[in-house]
Amino acid sequence: MTTRDINTRVEITNETVKDLSTPGEAGNFGLIGAFPTINKDVYCFNSVEEVYDKYGVVLKSNSWYNFDGPRASHYLFHEDTEDCEGVNRLTVINITDGTLPAANISTTVETNKDYSTAAAEIDATKLSYSSLKNALIKLSDEDIDAFFISSDIRNAIPKKDDVSFKGTTFSSAGNINDVYDMIAYYENNVFSIQKPCYWINWLNKLPGSNANSSVTGINTNLVDVPGVKSEAEYYNSIDKTNIGTAGWYCQPLEIHGATVNRMEAAAHIAGFMATQGIGTSLTNKVIPGVTGIPEGQEMFFGKGDAGEILMNAGIQVVKPYNRNDGTFCIKNSIQPCGFDVAHVRTIAYLLRQYDLISTIGQTNDNVPVEALKAQIKSKSEEVRKLSNRLITEVTIGKEKILSPWKIYIPIRIKMRGIINVVKLGVSMEIIDESNAVEVSSSIES
């Protein structure tokens, strides 16, 4: 009997595919950072492997250590965390300019380095005012829920003769508030075209000298506490949407046992946030993968201490959740605007779900106003359920005709408050019973 090879008719493969359509997760991120290339086209990725392949990155080589973009991608996708998948999708904009030295893109693996190794200071990879402006313009057309700037925004402080986003020329060097102005302008702009997204901000190590400050609490020497607080307050004053940020971070952390810098720590937490439902507060929620706080970097929360001041300013502070178990959490996820991260993400998600721009663009015919209002009502109810009932009521008011091509539909959204801090007042009184008279009674039979 002659045997023959059997040709397979069906090929079966076993692949793990990330669910990219989980409702209420809002896990699509934008990333502005430096990559080992001068290619500034916009790309979208579903995994960190795709990022590495596109930009020729080799893990723990110069192409990884010397560029903040690959390292941020690594943590946003939670590459090392088994029980957390990180962001769903990452839209990347590279800011590295054409003066990048080829010697700094070496893909030789550096076996003697670890995550704590400082990235090389390469001028071509530093953010500038103009490169940040161009990146934000590109990002404004993208479908994202949030964005992260891995490059240090302090390098983007405008220099003399830089042109602002308003078209004026700086007659002298600017300051960090000029950078915040531009970022807030971008956020307010995308909010106005119903594509709201929020920013996860990391604060680089600031001078910790408070010799001339009245702030003397525990660990206020780690960062310029008054300066950080002032920046948060300033950003809140120019963010007209009240949903501009979903995280301000200023601590290095230990992740999977290795010390990482402030940027990488913030990216790791942002990646975790992207996996949570929109109505989830991060207050006291254990962050997977965080295994420690570097020695001497823990914040404390007594009156006047750094942790208490930063937390009250809306800046997130990581603290031990259970020292015995070695778990860590965010003390309070309130934002500088006074709303919790759950409020911020829920409102941004709700407005994006209305999707009125695509509705209007489907046809040249006039869209009935009542149809638009019915769509808003339907989407509002869907998101209300997804938000853990954080939204209690959405009221759609009477429309106003502003012009033949513009209508105004007032929407009032009521949300539950989130209790993040409970303060108890206990009144004690000692009663002097030294002259008390014993009183007895009997029951008549």
Secondary structure, DSSP 8 states (H G I E B T S, - for coil): --------S----------S--TT---EEEEEE--SS-----EEESSHHHHHHHHT--TTBHHHHT-HHHHHHHHHTTTT-TT----SEEEEEE---TT--GGGG---B-TT--TTS-----GGGS--HHHHHHHHHHHTTS--SEEEE-S-GGGGS--TT-B-TTS-B-SS---HHHHHHHHHHHHHHHHHTT---EEEEE--------TTSS--STTTTTTTHHHHHHHHHHHHHH-TTS-SEEEEE---EEETTEEE-HHHHHHHHHHHHTTS-TT---BT-B-TTEEE--TT-----STTSHHHHHHHTT-B-EEEEETTTTEEEES--B-TTSSBHHHHHHHHHHHHHH-HHHHHTT-SS---HHHHHHHHHHHHHHHHHHTTT-EEEEEE---EEEETTEEE--EEEEE------------------TT----------
